[in-house]
């Protein structure tokens, strides 16, 4: 399926409402490829490691750093994207 379209990874880093927002988008296989045996609770080792590292960084920095990952479909071309977002509070 992916061979029929151009592979794209987009990185966006911005500051919004006193937060550093890091967003990575890709049009690869998607989150559906992560599930094993139709078990929706499965999470890859890579995602688990990212979550652990963000939790550790939150403790070290004494800040609430968040990580979210979702599947979205853009309009009008109905392109499917996996979007991973990390939000880090910034202080002046």
PATIKOL-452762 format. One record per atom (N, C-alpha, C, O): residue in three letters; x, y, z. Coordinates in pm, 1 decimal. Last residue first. Layout:
<rs>
R   baza         c1         c2         c3
R    Ala          X          Y          Z
...
</rs>
This chain:
<rs>
R   baza         c1         c2         c3
R    Unk     1021.5     3137.7     3136.7
R    Unk     1098.7     3255.6     3094.5
R    Unk     1221.8     3272.7     3176.5
R    Unk     1298.0     3366.8     3154.4
R    Unk      970.7     2797.5     3050.4
R    Unk      969.7     2903.9     3149.4
R    Unk     1057.7     3016.5     3100.0
R    Unk     1156.4     2993.8     3029.9
R    Unk      754.1     2573.0     2882.7
R    Unk      875.6     2655.0     2882.8
R    Unk      861.0     2764.4     2986.4
R    Unk      752.0     2817.5     3007.5
R    Unk      640.1     2237.1     2876.9
R    Unk      624.3     2374.4     2926.0
R    Unk      759.0     2447.8     2924.4
R    Unk      862.8     2391.9     2960.0
R    Unk      614.4     2043.3     2595.5
R    Unk      703.7     2072.5     2707.1
R    Unk      680.2     2216.3     2751.8
R    Unk      698.6     2308.8     2672.7
R    Unk      462.4     1786.0     2425.3
R    Unk      442.3     1923.7     2472.2
R    Unk      524.5     1942.1     2599.6
R    Unk      508.3     1869.2     2697.4
R    Unk      471.8     1596.5     2135.8
R    Unk      531.2     1613.8     2268.9
R    Unk      514.9     1760.7     2304.6
R    Unk      548.5     1849.0     2225.8
R    Unk      289.2     1388.1     1922.6
R    Unk      307.7     1523.3     1974.6
R    Unk      364.9     1518.8     2115.1
R    Unk      314.7     1447.8     2202.2
R    Unk      252.6     1219.7     1620.9
R    Unk      304.9     1210.3     1757.5
R    Unk      337.8     1351.8     1803.5
R    Unk      405.6     1426.6     1733.1
R    Unk       31.7     1096.2     1393.3
R    Unk       83.2     1220.8     1448.4
R    Unk      124.7     1197.2     1593.3
R    Unk       43.0     1159.8     1677.4
R    Unk       -3.1      938.0     1092.0
R    Unk       19.9      913.7     1233.1
R    Unk       86.6     1039.1     1285.4
R    Unk      186.5     1084.5     1229.6
R    Unk     -246.9      991.3      838.0
R    Unk     -122.6     1031.7      904.2
R    Unk     -121.0      980.5     1047.1
R    Unk     -223.6      979.3     1115.1
R    Unk     -392.8      940.2      522.7
R    Unk     -385.2      896.4      661.8
R    Unk     -247.6      930.3      718.8
R    Unk     -144.9      902.2      657.0
R    Unk     -568.6     1152.0      306.2
R    Unk     -437.7     1095.6      340.5
R    Unk     -434.9     1061.1      488.7
R    Unk     -470.9     1144.2      572.0
R    Unk     -786.8     1268.3      181.0
R    Unk     -807.7     1151.9      266.2
R    Unk     -677.8     1076.5      296.6
R    Unk     -677.0      954.2      310.7
R    Unk     -773.3     1510.5       48.7
R    Unk     -716.6     1392.8      -18.6
R    Unk     -730.4     1262.3       60.0
R    Unk     -690.3     1156.7       11.2
R    Unk     -856.3     1745.8      166.0
R    Unk     -957.6     1669.2       92.9
R    Unk     -905.6     1537.9       35.7
R    Unk     -983.4     1460.6      -20.3
R    Unk     -802.4     1618.9      494.5
R    Unk     -896.2     1644.3      385.8
R    Unk     -830.6     1743.0      290.6
R    Unk     -749.7     1822.4      338.5
R    Unk     -637.0     1356.0      669.2
R    Unk     -645.1     1494.0      621.9
R    Unk     -743.7     1503.7      506.7
R    Unk     -764.6     1408.2      431.9
R    Unk     -691.1     1170.2      948.4
R    Unk     -708.8     1168.8      803.7
R    Unk     -726.0     1312.8      759.7
R    Unk     -816.2     1383.1      805.3
R    Unk     -482.2     1043.1     1213.0
R    Unk     -575.8     1140.2     1156.9
R    Unk     -584.5     1120.7     1005.6
R    Unk     -495.7     1061.8      944.0
R    Unk     -402.8      883.9     1507.6
R    Unk     -417.1      864.4     1364.6
R    Unk     -518.3      966.5     1315.0
R    Unk     -628.6      975.7     1369.0
R    Unk     -173.3      982.9     1766.2
R    Unk     -306.4      960.7     1711.0
R    Unk     -298.3      939.8     1560.4
R    Unk     -199.2      974.1     1496.0
R    Unk      -18.3     1029.1     2077.0
R    Unk       -6.0      977.8     1940.7
R    Unk     -146.3      944.9     1890.8
R    Unk     -227.4      887.0     1963.0
R    Unk      146.7     1239.2     2309.9
R    Unk       22.9     1183.7     2254.3
R    Unk       51.1     1134.3     2113.6
R    Unk      133.2     1190.5     2041.2
R    Unk      293.0     1339.5     2605.7
R    Unk      315.5     1272.1     2477.9
R    Unk      182.7     1213.5     2433.5
R    Unk      114.6     1146.0     2510.8
R    Unk      398.4     1612.3     2815.7
R    Unk      300.3     1516.9     2766.0
R    Unk      340.9     1460.6     2630.7
R    Unk      412.1     1524.0     2552.8
R    Unk      533.2     1712.3     3118.7
R    Unk      560.3     1693.7     2976.5
R    Unk      464.8     1585.4     2926.6
R    Unk      452.3     1479.6     2988.2
R    Unk      526.6     1909.2     3372.2
R    Unk      434.0     1811.9     3314.7
R    Unk      455.2     1809.1     3163.5
R    Unk      402.1     1892.6     3090.3
R    Unk      838.3     1923.3     3546.6
R    Unk      740.0     1983.1     3457.1
R    Unk      649.1     1872.7     3405.1
R    Unk      689.9     1756.9     3395.2
R    Unk     1088.1     1859.8     3659.7
R    Unk      977.2     1902.0     3744.6
R    Unk      872.4     1980.8     3664.0
R    Unk      825.3     2086.9     3705.0
R    Unk     1288.9     1744.5     3520.4
R    Unk     1264.4     1886.6     3495.0
R    Unk     1156.8     1945.7     3585.7
R    Unk     1136.7     2067.1     3588.2
R    Unk     1266.7     1479.8     3618.8
R    Unk     1393.8     1552.5     3626.9
R    Unk     1372.1     1703.5     3614.2
R    Unk     1430.9     1781.2     3689.4
R    Unk      998.1     1417.9     3553.1
R    Unk     1043.4     1416.4     3692.3
R    Unk     1170.6     1499.5     3708.2
R    Unk     1181.1     1580.3     3800.5
R    Unk     1002.7     1441.3     3274.0
R    Unk      906.9     1520.6     3352.6
R    Unk      950.9     1529.8     3498.5
R    Unk      942.3     1636.0     3560.2
R    Unk     1189.3     1245.9     3210.9
R    Unk     1223.4     1386.6     3187.5
R    Unk     1130.1     1478.8     3264.8
R    Unk     1172.8     1582.5     3315.6
R    Unk     1035.6     1017.8     3274.3
R    Unk     1159.9     1046.4     3346.6
R    Unk     1201.0     1192.8     3331.9
R    Unk     1242.6     1256.1     3429.0
R    Unk      830.6     1042.9     3082.2
R    Unk      798.4     1042.4     3225.8
R    Unk      921.7     1076.4     3309.3
R    Unk      913.3     1154.6     3404.0
R    Unk      988.0     1018.2     2853.2
R    Unk      916.3     1143.7     2877.7
R    Unk      875.6     1153.2     3024.1
R    Unk      885.1     1260.4     3084.0
R    Unk     1073.1      754.4     2884.1
R    Unk     1171.8      863.6     2881.3
R    Unk     1106.6      999.0     2906.8
R    Unk     1164.0     1084.3     2974.3
R    Unk      826.7      615.4     2867.8
R    Unk      910.0      608.1     2988.4
R    Unk     1009.4      723.2     2995.4
R    Unk     1027.8      782.9     3101.4
R    Unk      746.7      679.7     2603.2
R    Unk      663.6      719.9     2717.5
R    Unk      744.4      718.6     2847.6
R    Unk      732.2      810.3     2928.8
R    Unk      954.6      555.7     2459.3
R    Unk      933.8      700.7     2450.0
R    Unk      853.6      749.7     2570.0
R    Unk      888.9      850.3     2631.5
R    Unk      909.8      286.8     2526.8
R    Unk     1034.4      353.7     2566.5
R    Unk     1021.0      505.5     2561.9
R    Unk     1070.3      575.5     2650.4
R    Unk      661.9      246.0     2404.4
R    Unk      675.1      229.6     2548.8
R    Unk      799.7      300.0     2600.7
R    Unk      796.3      364.8     2705.3
R    Unk      732.2      280.7     2137.9
R    Unk      639.7      375.6     2200.3
R    Unk      647.3      367.6     2352.0
R    Unk      640.1      469.6     2420.6
R    Unk      908.0       54.8     2112.5
R    Unk      952.8      191.1     2085.9
R    Unk      864.2      295.0     2152.1
R    Unk      914.4      387.7     2215.7
R    Unk      745.9     -164.5     2159.9
R    Unk      853.1     -134.8     2255.0
R    Unk      901.6        8.6     2236.8
R    Unk      932.8       76.5     2334.6
R    Unk      396.2      -90.9     2096.1
R    Unk      530.2     -130.9     2055.8
R    Unk      632.0      -96.2     2164.2
R    Unk      607.8      -10.3     2248.9
R    Unk      120.8     -221.4     2267.3
R    Unk      198.2     -102.0     2234.0
R    Unk      339.4     -146.6     2200.8
R    Unk      396.0     -231.1     2270.2
R    Unk     -206.2     -354.2     2285.3
R    Unk      -65.9     -374.5     2249.5
R    Unk       -0.4     -240.2     2218.1
R    Unk      -59.3     -155.8     2150.6
R    Unk     -472.9     -322.6     2318.5
R    Unk     -388.1     -276.3     2427.7
R    Unk     -240.4     -295.1     2398.4
R    Unk     -156.6     -255.5     2479.4
R    Unk     -614.9     -439.1     2115.2
R    Unk     -597.8     -294.7     2109.7
R    Unk     -505.8     -241.3     2218.9
R    Unk     -464.6     -125.5     2212.6
R    Unk     -550.1     -718.8     1950.7
R    Unk     -546.0     -672.5     2089.6
R    Unk     -514.8     -523.3     2089.2
R    Unk     -400.4     -484.4     2065.5
R    Unk     -538.3     -857.5     1711.3
R    Unk     -654.4     -772.5     1737.8
R    Unk     -662.5     -727.0     1883.5
R    Unk     -771.6     -699.8     1933.6
R    Unk     -276.9     -958.2     1708.5
R    Unk     -389.2    -1046.7     1739.0
R    Unk     -515.2     -968.7     1777.3
R    Unk     -589.8    -1010.3     1866.0
R    Unk     -146.9     -643.3     1767.9
R    Unk     -116.1     -784.6     1752.3
R    Unk     -240.1     -864.2     1791.7
R    Unk     -300.3     -839.4     1896.2
R    Unk     -105.5     -320.3     1622.0
R    Unk     -185.1     -416.1     1699.0
R    Unk     -143.5     -558.1     1667.0
R    Unk     -109.1     -589.8     1553.1
R    Unk       35.0     -158.4     1449.9
R    Unk       93.4     -188.7     1580.3
R    Unk       20.0     -298.9     1654.4
R    Unk       78.1     -364.3     1741.0
R    Unk     -107.0      -93.1     1228.9
R    Unk       -2.2     -193.6     1210.5
R    Unk       60.0     -235.1     1343.1
R    Unk      130.3     -335.9     1349.2
R    Unk     -260.5      117.7     1315.5
R    Unk     -324.2      -12.0     1299.1
R    Unk     -223.7     -124.0     1282.4
R    Unk     -252.0     -238.3     1318.1
R    Unk     -101.2      341.8     1295.0
R    Unk     -116.2      277.6     1425.9
R    Unk     -180.0      140.0     1415.7
R    Unk     -155.1       54.3     1500.4
R    Unk       89.4      327.1      983.7
R    Unk      -11.6      375.1     1077.6
R    Unk      -18.2      293.7     1204.5
R    Unk       48.9      191.6     1219.8
R    Unk      267.1      305.9      769.6
R    Unk      165.4      202.0      789.0
R    Unk       57.3      240.4      887.7
R    Unk      -55.4      191.9      877.6
R    Unk      312.5      657.4      702.3
R    Unk      351.7      516.8      691.6
R    Unk      236.0      422.0      715.4
R    Unk      120.9      453.7      685.1
R    Unk      316.7      933.6      700.9
R    Unk      208.1      864.9      630.4
R    Unk      242.7      718.2      605.7
R    Unk      207.3      661.5      502.3
R    Unk      374.4     1125.8      997.7
R    Unk      419.3     1041.5      886.6
R    Unk      301.7      968.4      826.4
R    Unk      200.4      944.6      892.3
R    Unk      478.1     1395.5     1200.8
R    Unk      370.8     1332.4     1122.0
R    Unk      435.1     1241.8     1017.8
R    Unk      536.8     1276.4      957.6
R    Unk      549.9     1528.3     1509.7
R    Unk      603.8     1447.2     1401.1
R    Unk      486.6     1377.8     1333.2
R    Unk      406.4     1310.5     1398.0
R    Unk      592.5     1818.0     1696.6
R    Unk      495.8     1731.7     1628.8
R    Unk      564.6     1659.9     1513.1
R    Unk      629.3     1722.8     1429.3
R    Unk      635.3     1981.1     1988.9
R    Unk      709.3     1906.4     1888.0
R    Unk      612.2     1806.2     1827.1
R    Unk      556.8     1721.0     1896.5
R    Unk      607.9     2280.2     2146.4
R    Unk      527.8     2173.2     2087.5
R    Unk      608.8     2110.0     1974.5
R    Unk      645.6     2176.5     1877.6
R    Unk      657.6     2438.4     2443.4
R    Unk      729.3     2394.5     2324.8
R    Unk      652.8     2273.9     2272.2
R    Unk      634.3     2175.9     2344.4
R    Unk      433.5     2679.3     2575.2
R    Unk      473.4     2539.5     2561.8
R    Unk      554.2     2521.9     2434.4
R    Unk      524.1     2581.7     2331.1
R    Unk      305.8     2925.1     2590.8
R    Unk      414.9     2894.3     2684.7
R    Unk      453.4     2746.6     2687.5
R    Unk      499.8     2695.4     2789.4
R    Unk      131.0     2901.1     2361.1
R    Unk       80.9     2919.9     2497.6
R    Unk      182.5     2875.8     2602.3
R    Unk      149.8     2798.4     2692.2
R    Unk      362.8     2743.7     2162.6
R    Unk      221.9     2780.9     2173.6
R    Unk      184.4     2789.2     2320.8
R    Unk      204.4     2693.7     2396.0
R    Unk      620.8     2717.6     1940.5
R    Unk      587.7     2756.6     2077.3
R    Unk      444.0     2805.3     2077.3
R    Unk      407.6     2895.9     2002.4
R    Unk      721.3     2429.0     1744.6
R    Unk      667.3     2563.6     1762.5
R    Unk      648.5     2591.8     1910.9
R    Unk      659.0     2502.5     1995.0
R    Unk      817.5     2217.6     1493.6
R    Unk      849.8     2259.8     1629.4
R    Unk      804.1     2404.0     1643.0
R    Unk      842.4     2490.4     1564.1
R    Unk      744.7     1947.2     1293.6
R    Unk      708.2     2085.4     1322.2
R    Unk      740.0     2113.2     1468.8
R    Unk      694.6     2041.0     1557.6
R    Unk      820.4     1729.6     1037.8
R    Unk      856.7     1769.5     1173.8
R    Unk      821.6     1916.2     1190.0
R    Unk      863.5     2000.0     1110.1
R    Unk      700.3     1464.3      842.4
R    Unk      700.8     1609.1      866.9
R    Unk      732.1     1634.7     1013.6
R    Unk      677.0     1569.5     1102.3
R    Unk      762.3     1232.9      599.7
R    Unk      773.5     1257.9      743.0
R    Unk      784.9     1408.6      759.1
R    Unk      869.6     1472.5      696.5
R    Unk      623.2     1032.7      344.5
R    Unk      650.5     1166.6      395.0
R    Unk      662.3     1163.0      546.6
R    Unk      582.5     1098.1      614.3
R    Unk      624.9      849.6       43.4
R    Unk      642.8      848.7      189.1
R    Unk      684.9      987.4      235.7
R    Unk      770.7     1051.4      175.0
R    Unk      386.8      846.7     -215.1
R    Unk      513.0      902.6     -166.7
R    Unk      516.6      901.2      -13.9
R    Unk      422.2      946.4       50.8
R    Unk      226.8      534.6     -291.4
R    Unk      226.9      678.8     -266.0
R    Unk      362.7      720.2     -209.8
R    Unk      441.2      637.4     -163.7
R    Unk      256.9      268.6     -325.6
R    Unk      176.2      337.6     -425.8
R    Unk      173.3      488.1     -403.5
R    Unk      122.6      561.9     -487.9
R    Unk      382.2      169.9     -106.5
R    Unk      461.0      182.7     -228.4
R    Unk      386.9      259.6     -336.5
R    Unk      449.1      310.6     -429.7
R    Unk      189.7      131.6       83.4
R    Unk      270.9      252.7       91.8
R    Unk      349.8      274.3      -36.5
R    Unk      380.8      388.4      -70.8
R    Unk       80.0     -121.0        0.0
R    Unk        0.0        0.0        0.0
R    Unk       84.0      127.0        0.0
R    Unk       54.4      220.6      -74.3
</rs>
